[in-house]
Amino acid sequence: MGSTFAKRLGRAIAPRPEFARDAHRGSITMAKVDVRTDGNIAVITISNPPVNALAHGVRAGLDASVAAANANPAIKAIVITGEGRAFSAGADIAEFRAGMKPPGLLEVIDRIEASPKPVVAAINGLALGGGLEVALGCHYRVASKSVTQLGLPEVKIGILPGAGGTQRLPRVIGVEAALDLIVSGNPTVAASALKVGLVDELADGDVVAAGIAYARKLVADGKGPRPTSARVIDKASVPADLFDKRAAAVGRHPSGPMAARHCIEAVRAAVGTSYKDGVTQEQKLFSELAASPYARALQYAFFAERQAATVPDIGADVKPREVKSVGVVGAGTMGVGIALALLGAGFPVTIVEQSKEALDTGLKRLKETIDNAVLRKRMTADEAMKRMVLVRPTLDFNELGKVDMVIEAVFENLALKKAVFAKLDQVAKRGAVLASNTSTLDIDAIASATKRPGDVIGTHFFAPANVMRLLEIVRGTASDKDAIATAMAVAKRIGKVGVVVGNCFGFAGNRMIEEYLEEVQALMLEGATAIEIDQALEAWGLAMGPNSMMDLAGIDVGHRIRREHKFSDERMRLYRVADALSEAGRHGQKTGKGYHLYDAKRTRTADPAVDAMFEKEAAAQGLERRKIEREEIVARCLLRLVNEGTRLIDEKIVARPSDIDVIYTAGYGFPAWRGGPMWQAENALGLKACFDRMKALEAAYGPRWKPSAAFERAASRAHPGG
């Protein structure tokens, strides 16, 4: 699952953590199961910090502890719980790669359920994946009212619950409710779990004490085990077309083309059959998924996000600065989005604007967004009120002297941003982090407007800033390590995936996207239509095709950037039609026409007039047009991304290939089940094959296709197949 791309690039990059090694270290020295007695009740506690992953030591300990409790005639019932904030957050994913040592989780859970003495799960915190499967194997379940996550998220890493979860859950809460949880992978909360029968009782205080009391009452009432696997789901109770309808509705599931449908088939196997037969089918489907490239890519993406949180030269000794309040300069679309993200994490936010009109407009947009979330039941009215109370609108720039961090979100213009930072230098308190929300501009130039460049960083939010997960944190030449650590800590608190990048035009994501979009222009000149390109890349898995993406962002935005920066003659030639579209007022969705046409609902349709413009420009440039197949469209777009990605690594703009993949899966609509552009090149296409194709394209099209020196090094170290 781990990429060797970094090694093949042949330069010193902080190595990717050996997740399996770390996990097994935990299993050997930390993972254990503690047992104590409370009268005639055995209390078994999973202890494998931080989330009680079900590593080998935990599985073996559970198995032995339950067996010992059953062998002790003084014990009448068993309570299983977790230490700390989790019951168990699931399996140790690293073991999928290394191979699981016996006992397997399924057999451990089956033996828990086969206990002749009643077993109660005291769910003290997270119960996810294998953790919830353990709870389902217990005969009764008591949960703390504060538990906010009970679920089976395996589909999100390309697999399905493989320890009886697809068989027990529908037997407990019903088939349709089980499908909802398993296919979405989204968790439920304790109160909802009680309503559907997933738990039997909620506890206000100490859930372990409540679990012991519940077990003691079971014994007093003469109630024994209640094995879920003994239940049979009546086939007649399930709509005949339920599973086929659910499979047809899966569509573009985030897990890719296999996992959700396999989940549905596994639950189908629970209906009208024995538990044993259902589990046999579950195991077959699990094995098929585990062997798929989609699962490997999703698991790589899972670990890559966690690795991105580790900045190679910023160790645990570098402490983030304390941030209790944040200022936002600018109440436009980005400023409001950033403020919403901060408010959602409980930060008091001071929003500064130059005019009352602009401030009022921004506040209206902010309130409407929060009110809409209440209408959609995404938050309660009380939560909405708490967020609005945290908003401090002002026209007084001096108010920013009270906050711990300032995020500037004004128009993308270097002179304007420098002017703002010169004012911040005068106003902001000592030690405040000063961040610029910019997508392309030079952070060092912005920092030069201050006498404290160490406090200045870039925070490139993606629109809409309150929704998009990615936050590129741009490190200037003088940026202090603790300023970067602070931005990473804030990113985590507001639910963003923070990735640290270096300072260059476009940073990492946008610098690569410029190469990709340039190739799209070339493809349209050569004969592919705007809609054909979008459909090809969307069918491959991208959330949005490149022309639709440019229409959404605004064609005029790219046109303005090309006017302000010096690009190669080739790039300017390839973008002649795009510039003509912008000059004609075809700015994209906001004007109803761009590369495509848009109706009032912003539904796109192809525009033959745009195709004609490319055809005319191709004739003027002496280009011969042809039919271009989908495979070529996808390959050329992907290879331009990867080639530029290797340059970014070589220039130390990014620390490792996996950081690029995180940027693209979290911020650019690249499907996680494809791993990311760098993962695709190495694991799906093969580095040597990619290099050979790029050399052929260089021969056909010239310098823009020249493989980077870094790519050539990587390809030379790859075996012939990869």
C-alpha positions in Angstrom: 0.0 0.0 0.0 2.9 2.4 0.7 4.3 4.3 -2.2 8.0 4.0 -3.2 7.7 7.0 -5.5 9.7 9.2 -3.1 12.7 6.8 -3.1 12.6 6.5 -6.9 12.8 10.3 -7.2 16.2 9.9 -5.6 16.4 12.8 -3.2 16.2 13.1 0.5 12.6 13.3 1.5 11.2 12.6 4.9 10.2 8.9 4.6 6.7 7.8 4.7 5.9 6.4 8.2 5.8 2.7 8.4 2.2 2.5 9.6 2.3 -1.3 10.1 5.5 -0.9 12.2 3.9 1.7 14.4 0.7 -0.3 14.8 2.5 -3.4 15.7 4.7 -1.6 18.2 1.4 -0.5 19.8 0.2 -4.1 19.7 3.3 -5.5 21.4 3.8 -2.9 24.1 0.4 -1.3 24.7 -2.4 -3.3 23.3 -3.9 -5.3 26.0 -7.2 -6.3 27.7 -7.7 -5.6 31.4 -10.0 -7.8 33.5 -11.5 -7.1 36.9 -14.5 -8.3 38.8 -17.3 -6.4 40.4 -19.1 -9.0 42.5 -20.3 -11.6 40.2 -19.7 -9.5 37.0 -16.5 -9.7 35.0 -15.5 -6.3 33.5 -13.3 -6.7 30.4 -11.6 -3.4 29.3 -9.9 -2.9 25.9 -6.8 -0.9 26.4 -5.0 0.1 23.2 -4.6 3.9 23.1 -5.6 6.2 21.5 -8.7 4.6 20.0 -8.5 0.9 21.2 -7.9 -0.5 17.7 -8.5 -4.2 17.6 -4.9 -5.3 17.1 -3.7 -8.8 17.6 -3.0 -8.3 21.3 -6.6 -7.0 21.8 -8.2 -9.8 19.9 -6.2 -12.5 21.8 -6.9 -10.7 25.1 -10.7 -10.5 24.5 -10.8 -14.2 23.4 -8.9 -15.4 26.5 -10.7 -13.1 28.9 -14.2 -14.1 27.8 -13.2 -17.8 28.0 -11.8 -17.3 31.5 -14.9 -15.5 32.7 -17.1 -18.4 31.3 -14.9 -20.9 33.1 -15.2 -19.2 36.4 -18.4 -20.4 38.2 -18.5 -17.3 40.4 -19.0 -15.0 37.3 -22.6 -14.7 36.2 -22.3 -12.1 33.4 -19.7 -10.2 31.5 -19.3 -6.5 30.6 -17.0 -5.4 27.8 -15.9 -1.8 27.5 -13.1 0.4 26.3 -10.6 2.6 28.1 -10.5 6.4 27.5 -12.6 8.0 24.8 -13.4 4.9 22.7 -15.1 1.6 23.0 -13.1 0.7 19.9 -12.7 2.6 16.7 -12.2 -0.6 14.7 -9.6 -2.9 13.2 -5.9 -2.1 12.9 -5.8 -1.3 9.2 -2.1 -1.8 9.0 -2.7 -5.5 9.6 -4.5 -5.8 6.3 -1.1 -5.4 4.7 1.0 -7.4 7.1 -1.6 -10.2 7.4 -3.7 -10.8 10.5 -2.5 -13.3 13.1 -5.0 -15.6 14.7 -7.4 -15.3 16.3 -9.3 -13.4 13.6 -11.9 -10.8 14.7 -14.8 -12.8 13.3 -14.0 -15.9 15.3 -13.4 -13.8 18.5 -16.8 -12.1 18.1 -18.5 -15.4 17.3 -17.1 -16.8 20.5 -18.2 -13.8 22.5 -21.8 -14.3 21.2 -21.6 -18.0 22.0 -20.9 -17.2 25.6 -23.3 -19.1 27.9 -23.4 -16.1 30.2 -24.9 -12.8 29.2 -22.5 -10.3 27.7 -23.2 -6.5 27.8 -21.3 -4.0 25.8 -20.8 -0.8 27.8 -20.1 1.6 24.9 -18.1 4.5 26.4 -17.1 6.3 23.2 -16.4 5.7 19.6 -17.8 2.3 18.4 -16.8 2.1 14.7 -16.1 -0.7 12.3 -14.8 -3.7 14.1 -15.6 -2.0 17.4 -19.3 -1.8 16.6 -19.1 -5.4 15.3 -17.8 -6.5 18.7 -20.7 -4.6 20.3 -23.1 -6.4 18.0 -21.6 -9.7 19.0 -22.5 -8.9 22.6 -26.0 -9.9 23.7 -27.0 -6.4 25.1 -25.7 -2.9 24.5 -25.6 0.1 26.9 -24.2 3.4 25.5 -23.2 6.7 27.0 -25.6 9.5 26.0 -22.5 11.5 24.9 -21.5 8.8 22.3 -21.6 10.6 19.0 -20.3 7.9 16.6 -21.5 4.4 16.2 -21.1 3.1 12.7 -19.5 0.8 10.1 -17.4 3.1 7.9 -15.5 0.3 6.1 -16.9 1.3 2.7 -14.9 4.5 2.9 -11.7 2.5 2.7 -13.0 0.3 -0.1 -14.1 -2.8 1.9 -17.1 -4.0 3.9 -17.6 -5.0 7.5 -15.9 -8.3 7.5 -16.5 -9.6 11.0 -20.2 -10.4 10.7 -21.4 -6.8 10.7 -23.4 -7.1 7.5 -25.2 -10.1 9.0 -25.8 -9.0 12.6 -26.7 -5.3 12.0 -29.8 -6.0 9.8 -30.9 -8.6 12.3 -30.8 -6.0 15.0 -32.1 -2.8 13.4 -33.8 -4.0 10.2 -32.6 -4.3 6.6 -33.2 -0.8 5.4 -31.7 0.9 8.4 -28.7 -1.4 8.1 -28.2 -0.6 4.5 -28.3 3.1 5.3 -25.5 2.8 7.8 -23.3 0.3 5.9 -23.6 1.8 2.4 -23.0 5.4 3.4 -20.4 4.5 6.0 -21.7 7.5 8.0 -22.0 7.1 11.8 -25.1 7.6 13.9 -25.4 9.1 17.4 -26.4 7.4 20.7 -30.0 8.8 20.7 -30.6 7.7 17.2 -29.1 4.3 17.9 -31.5 3.8 20.8 -34.5 4.6 18.5 -33.6 1.9 16.0 -32.7 -0.7 18.6 -29.0 -0.6 18.1 -28.5 0.0 21.8 -30.8 -1.1 24.6 -30.2 1.7 27.1 -28.5 5.1 27.4 -26.5 6.1 30.4 -26.2 9.7 31.7 -23.1 9.2 33.7 -20.6 6.4 34.1 -21.5 3.9 31.3 -19.4 1.1 32.8 -21.3 1.4 36.1 -24.5 1.4 34.1 -23.4 -1.6 32.1 -22.6 -3.5 35.4 -26.0 -2.6 36.8 -27.7 -3.7 33.6 -25.8 -7.0 33.7 -26.7 -7.5 37.3 -30.4 -7.0 36.6 -30.2 -9.5 33.7 -28.9 -12.1 36.1 -31.5 -11.2 38.8 -34.3 -11.5 36.2 -33.0 -14.8 34.9 -32.3 -13.4 31.4 -29.5 -15.2 29.6 -27.7 -14.7 26.3 -29.5 -13.1 23.3 -27.4 -14.2 20.3 -28.2 -12.0 17.3 -27.0 -14.7 14.8 -29.8 -16.9 15.9 -32.4 -14.5 14.4 -33.7 -15.1 10.9 -34.9 -12.2 8.7 -38.1 -13.2 7.0 -37.7 -12.7 3.3 -41.3 -11.7 2.9 -40.7 -8.7 5.3 -38.3 -7.1 2.8 -39.5 -5.4 -0.4 -38.6 -7.7 -3.3 -36.9 -4.9 -5.3 -35.2 -3.2 -2.3 -31.6 -4.4 -3.1 -31.8 -3.8 -6.8 -33.1 -0.3 -6.2 -30.4 0.4 -3.7 -27.7 -0.9 -6.1 -29.1 1.3 -9.0 -29.1 4.3 -6.7 -25.4 4.0 -5.7 -24.2 6.0 -8.7 -20.9 7.8 -8.2 -20.3 6.6 -4.7 -17.1 8.1 -3.1 -15.7 4.6 -2.5 -15.7 3.8 -6.3 -17.4 1.3 -8.5 -17.3 -1.8 -6.2 -17.5 -1.3 -2.5 -21.1 0.1 -2.1 -22.6 -2.6 -4.3 -20.7 -5.4 -2.5 -22.0 -4.0 0.8 -25.6 -4.2 -0.6 -25.0 -7.8 -1.8 -23.6 -8.8 1.7 -26.7 -7.4 3.4 -28.9 -9.2 0.8 -27.2 -12.4 1.9 -28.6 -11.9 5.4 -32.2 -12.2 4.3 -33.9 -15.5 4.5 -30.7 -17.4 5.2 -28.7 -18.7 8.2 -26.1 -16.5 9.8 -23.4 -19.1 8.7 -24.4 -18.9 5.1 -24.6 -15.2 5.2 -21.1 -14.9 6.7 -19.7 -17.2 4.0 -21.0 -14.7 1.4 -19.8 -11.7 3.4 -16.3 -13.2 3.5 -16.3 -13.9 -0.2 -17.3 -10.3 -1.0 -14.8 -8.9 1.5 -12.0 -10.8 -0.1 -12.9 -9.5 -3.6 -12.9 -5.9 -2.3 -9.7 -6.3 -0.3 -7.9 -7.4 -3.4 -9.2 -4.6 -5.6 -7.1 -1.6 -6.6 -9.8 0.7 -5.3 -9.4 -0.6 -1.7 -5.6 -0.2 -1.9 -6.0 3.3 -3.2 -8.6 4.3 -0.6 -6.4 2.9 2.2 -3.4 4.7 0.9 -5.4 7.9 0.8 -6.5 7.3 4.4 -3.0 7.0 5.6 -1.7 9.8 3.3 -4.0 12.3 5.0 -2.7 11.4 8.4 0.9 11.6 7.2 0.3 15.1 5.8 -0.3 16.2 9.4 3.4 15.5 10.0 5.7 18.3 8.7 9.2 16.8 8.3 11.2 19.5 10.1 8.6 20.5 12.7 8.8 18.1 15.6 6.8 17.6 18.7 9.1 20.2 20.4 7.5 23.0 18.3 4.4 24.1 20.1 1.6 25.9 18.3 0.8 29.4 19.5 -2.4 29.7 21.5 -5.3 30.8 19.3 -8.5 31.8 21.2 -9.9 34.3 18.6 -9.5 35.0 14.9 -9.9 38.0 12.7 -11.0 37.9 9.1 -10.2 40.8 6.8 -12.9 41.0 4.0 -16.5 39.9 4.1 -16.7 38.7 0.5 -17.5 35.2 -0.5 -14.2 33.8 0.7 -14.1 35.8 3.9 -17.6 34.7 4.8 -16.8 31.1 4.1 -13.6 31.2 6.2 -15.6 32.9 9.0 -18.2 30.1 8.9 -15.6 27.4 9.2 -14.1 29.2 12.2 -17.4 29.7 13.8 -18.2 26.0 13.4 -15.2 25.2 15.6 -16.2 27.7 18.3 -13.8 30.5 17.5 -14.9 34.1 18.2 -14.5 35.8 14.8 -13.9 39.5 14.2 -14.9 40.4 10.6 -13.5 43.7 9.2 -14.7 45.5 6.1 -14.0 48.9 4.6 -17.7 49.9 4.1 -20.9 49.3 5.9 -22.5 48.1 2.7 -19.9 45.4 2.2 -20.0 44.4 5.8 -23.8 44.2 5.9 -23.9 42.2 2.6 -21.3 39.7 4.1 -23.2 39.4 7.4 -26.4 38.7 5.5 -24.8 35.9 3.5 -23.3 34.4 6.7 -26.6 34.5 8.5 -28.5 33.0 5.5 -26.0 30.2 5.3 -26.5 29.4 9.0 -30.3 29.7 8.8 -30.3 27.4 5.8 -28.3 24.8 7.8 -31.0 24.9 10.5 -33.8 24.5 7.8 -31.9 21.5 6.5 -31.6 20.1 10.0 -27.8 20.2 9.8 -27.6 22.1 13.0 -30.1 23.1 15.7 -31.5 26.6 16.3 -29.4 26.7 19.6 -26.2 25.9 17.7 -27.0 28.6 15.1 -27.5 31.2 17.9 -24.2 30.2 19.5 -22.4 30.7 16.3 -24.0 34.1 15.6 -23.1 35.3 19.1 -19.4 34.7 18.2 -19.5 37.0 15.2 -18.0 40.5 15.8 -18.5 42.7 12.7 -16.7 46.0 12.6 -15.4 48.8 10.3 -12.6 49.5 12.8 -9.3 47.8 11.6 -7.8 48.4 15.1 -10.2 45.8 16.5 -7.8 43.2 14.9 -5.3 44.1 17.6 -7.3 41.9 20.0 -7.2 38.6 18.1 -4.6 35.8 18.1 -4.7 35.1 14.3 -5.7 37.2 11.3 -6.7 35.7 8.0 -6.8 38.2 5.2 -9.3 37.4 2.5 -9.3 40.4 0.1 -9.2 40.5 -3.7 -6.4 38.5 -5.3 -4.1 41.5 -6.0 -0.5 41.7 -4.6 -0.5 45.5 -4.1 -3.8 45.3 -2.2 -2.6 42.5 0.0 0.6 44.2 0.8 -1.3 47.3 1.9 -3.4 45.2 4.2 -0.4 43.5 5.8 1.4 46.8 6.3 -1.7 47.9 8.3 -1.7 44.6 10.2 1.9 45.1 11.1 0.9 48.3 12.9 -2.2 46.9 14.5 -1.8 43.2 15.3 -0.5 42.2 18.7 2.9 40.7 19.1 2.9 36.9 18.3 -0.3 37.0 16.3 -0.2 34.8 13.2 -0.8 36.8 10.0 -2.2 34.7 7.2 -3.1 35.6 3.6 -5.8 33.6 1.8 -4.2 33.6 -1.6 -4.2 31.0 -4.4 -1.2 32.2 -6.4 0.5 35.2 -4.9 4.1 35.4 -3.4 3.9 35.0 0.4 7.4 36.4 0.7 6.4 39.6 -1.1 3.3 39.9 1.1 5.5 39.3 4.2 7.9 42.0 3.1 5.2 44.6 3.8 5.7 43.8 7.6 8.6 43.9 10.1 7.6 40.5 11.3 7.9 38.1 8.3 8.2 35.1 10.7 4.5 35.6 11.7 3.4 35.6 8.0 2.1 32.5 6.3 -0.3 31.6 3.5 -3.6 29.9 4.1 -5.1 28.9 0.7 -8.7 28.0 1.4 -10.8 26.4 -1.4 -14.2 27.7 -2.3 -16.7 27.3 -0.7 -14.3 27.7 2.3 -16.8 26.4 4.9 -17.3 23.2 2.9 -14.1 22.2 1.1 -11.8 20.1 3.2 -8.4 21.1 1.9 -6.3 23.9 3.3 -2.9 24.6 1.7 -0.7 26.2 4.3 2.0 28.1 2.5 5.4 28.4 4.1 7.3 31.6 3.3 11.1 31.8 3.4 11.0 33.5 6.8 7.8 31.8 8.3 8.4 30.6 11.8 8.0 27.0 12.5 5.5 27.7 15.3 3.4 29.8 13.0 3.1 26.9 10.6 2.4 24.5 13.5 -0.4 27.0 14.6 -2.0 27.0 11.2 -1.9 23.2 11.1 -3.6 23.1 14.6 -6.3 25.5 13.5 -6.8 23.5 10.3 -7.5 20.4 12.3 -9.8 22.2 14.7 -12.0 23.6 11.9 -12.1 20.2 10.2 -9.7 20.9 7.4 -7.0 18.7 5.9 -3.9 20.9 6.3 -1.0 20.3 3.9 2.1 22.4 4.2 3.5 23.6 0.8 6.3 25.9 -0.2 6.1 29.4 -1.8 5.9 29.5 -5.6 3.4 30.7 -8.2 0.2 28.6 -7.6 1.9 26.7 -4.7 1.2 23.0 -5.3 -2.3 22.4 -6.3 -2.8 25.4 -8.6 0.7 25.1 -10.1 -0.2 21.6 -11.2 -3.7 22.5 -12.3 -2.2 25.1 -14.7 -0.4 22.3 -16.6 -3.6 20.2 -16.6 -5.7 23.0 -17.9 -3.2 23.9 -20.6 -3.4 20.4 -21.9 -7.2 20.6 -22.0 -6.8 23.7 -24.3 -4.5 21.7 -26.5 -6.9 18.8 -26.7 -9.8 21.1 -27.7 -7.6 22.6 -30.5 -6.8 19.1 -31.7 -10.4 18.0 -32.0 -11.9 17.1 -28.7 -15.0 19.1 -27.7 -15.4 20.8 -24.4 -18.2 18.4 -23.4 -16.3 15.3 -24.5 -13.3 16.2 -22.3 -15.6 16.8 -19.3 -17.5 13.6 -19.8 -14.3 11.5 -20.3 -12.8 12.7 -17.0 -16.0 12.6 -15.1 -16.6 9.0 -16.3 -13.0 8.2 -15.0 -14.0 9.5 -11.6 -13.3 13.2 -11.3 -16.1 15.1 -9.5 -16.1 17.8 -12.2 -14.6 18.0 -15.7 -12.0 20.8 -16.3 -14.2 23.0 -18.5 -17.1 22.8 -16.1 -14.6 23.6 -13.3 -13.4 26.7 -15.2 -17.0 27.7 -15.8 -17.7 27.4 -12.1 -14.5 29.4 -11.0 -15.0 32.0 -13.8 -13.2 32.1 -17.1 -12.4 35.7 -16.4 -10.3 34.7 -13.4 -7.8 32.7 -15.5 -7.8 35.4 -18.1 -6.9 38.1 -15.5 -4.1 35.9 -14.1 -2.6 35.4 -17.7 -2.7 39.1 -18.2 -0.8 39.8 -14.9 1.9 37.1 -15.2 4.4 36.2 -17.9 3.7 32.8 -19.3 5.3 30.9 -22.2 4.4 31.8 -25.8 3.0 28.3 -26.2 0.7 28.7 -23.2 -0.6 32.0 -24.5 -1.2 30.5 -27.9 -3.1 27.5 -26.5 -5.3 29.9 -24.4 -6.4 32.2 -27.3 -9.9 30.8 -27.4 -10.3 31.0 -23.6 -9.2 34.6 -23.7 -11.6 35.3 -26.5 -14.4 33.8 -24.4 -13.6 36.0 -21.5 -13.4 39.1 -23.6 -16.8 38.3 -25.1 -18.3 38.2 -21.6 -18.6 34.4 -21.5 -17.3 34.1 -17.9 -19.0 30.8 -17.1 -21.9 29.9 -14.8 -22.3 33.4 -13.5 -23.1 34.7 -17.0 -25.0 31.6 -18.1 -22.4 30.7 -20.7 -18.7 29.8 -20.8 -17.3 26.6 -22.3 -20.9 25.3 -21.9 -24.3 26.9 -21.7 -26.2 27.0 -18.4 -29.9 27.4 -17.6 -31.5 29.0 -14.6 -30.7 25.8 -12.5 -27.1 25.9 -13.8 -27.5 22.7 -15.7 -24.9 22.5 -18.5 -25.4 21.8 -22.2 -22.8 21.7 -24.9 -22.4 24.8 -27.1 -21.5 24.2 -30.7 -20.4 27.8 -31.0 -17.5 27.2 -28.7 -16.4 24.1 -30.6 -16.5 26.2 -33.8 -14.2 28.8 -32.1 -11.7 26.1 -31.4 -12.0 24.7 -34.9 -11.4 28.2 -36.4 -8.4 28.8 -34.1 -6.9 25.4 -35.0 -7.1 26.2 -38.7 -5.4 29.6 -38.0 -2.6 27.8 -36.2 -2.3 25.1 -38.9 -3.3 22.3 -36.6 -4.9 19.1 -38.0 -8.0 18.1 -36.0 -9.0 14.5 -35.3 -11.2 12.3 -33.1 -9.6 11.9 -29.7 -10.6 8.9 -27.6 -11.4 9.0 -23.9 -8.4 7.1 -22.9 -6.0 9.6 -24.5 -7.9 12.5 -22.9 -7.6 11.0 -19.4 -4.0 9.9 -19.9 -2.7 13.3 -21.2 -4.4 15.2 -18.5 -3.1 12.9 -15.8 0.4 12.8 -17.0 0.7 16.6 -17.1 -0.3 16.7 -13.5 2.2 14.0 -12.5 5.1 15.5 -14.4 4.6 18.9 -12.6 4.1 17.0 -9.3 7.6 15.5 -9.6 9.1 19.0 -10.2 7.3 20.2 -7.0 8.9 17.4 -5.0 12.3 18.0 -6.5 12.1 21.7 -5.7 11.0 20.8 -2.1 7.7 22.7 -2.6 6.0 19.6 -1.2 7.6 17.1 1.2 6.4 13.9 -0.5 4.2 12.5 -3.3 1.5 11.5 -0.9 1.0 15.2 0.1 0.2 15.9 -3.6 -2.3 13.1 -3.6 -4.0 14.5 -0.5 -4.1 18.0 -2.1 -5.9 16.5 -5.1 -8.3 14.2 -3.3 -9.2 16.8 -0.7 -9.3 19.9 -2.8 -9.7 19.2 -6.5 -12.3 16.5 -6.8 -9.8 13.7 -7.6 -11.5 10.4 -6.6 -9.9 8.9 -3.5 -10.6 5.5 -4.9 -8.0 6.4 -7.6 -5.5 7.2 -4.9 -4.3 10.5 -6.3 -2.3 11.4 -9.5 1.0 10.3 -8.1 -0.4 7.0 -6.8 -2.0 6.4 -10.2 1.2 6.9 -12.0 3.1 4.5 -9.9 0.5 1.9 -9.0 -1.9 1.8 -11.9 -0.1 3.0 -15.0 3.5 2.3 -14.0 6.3 4.9 -13.9 8.2 3.4 -16.8 5.1 3.3 -19.0 4.3 6.8 -18.1 7.8 8.0 -18.9 7.8 6.2 -22.3 4.4 7.8 -23.2 5.6 11.2 -22.2 8.7 10.8 -24.4 6.4 9.9 -27.3 4.2 12.9 -26.6 7.3 15.1 -26.4 8.4 13.9 -29.9 4.9 14.8 -31.2 4.2 18.1 -29.4 7.5 19.5 -28.2 8.9 21.0 -24.9 5.7 21.1 -22.9 5.9 17.3 -22.7 9.5 17.0 -21.7 9.6 14.7 -18.7 11.1 16.4 -15.6 14.6 15.3 -14.5 12.9 14.0 -11.3 10.4 11.9 -13.3 13.2 10.5 -15.4 15.1 9.4 -12.3 12.0 7.8 -10.8 11.3 5.9 -14.1 14.8 4.7 -14.4 14.6 3.1 -10.9 11.2 1.5 -11.6 10.9 -2.1 -12.7 9.7 -2.6 -16.3 6.0 -3.1 -15.2 6.0 -0.1 -12.9 
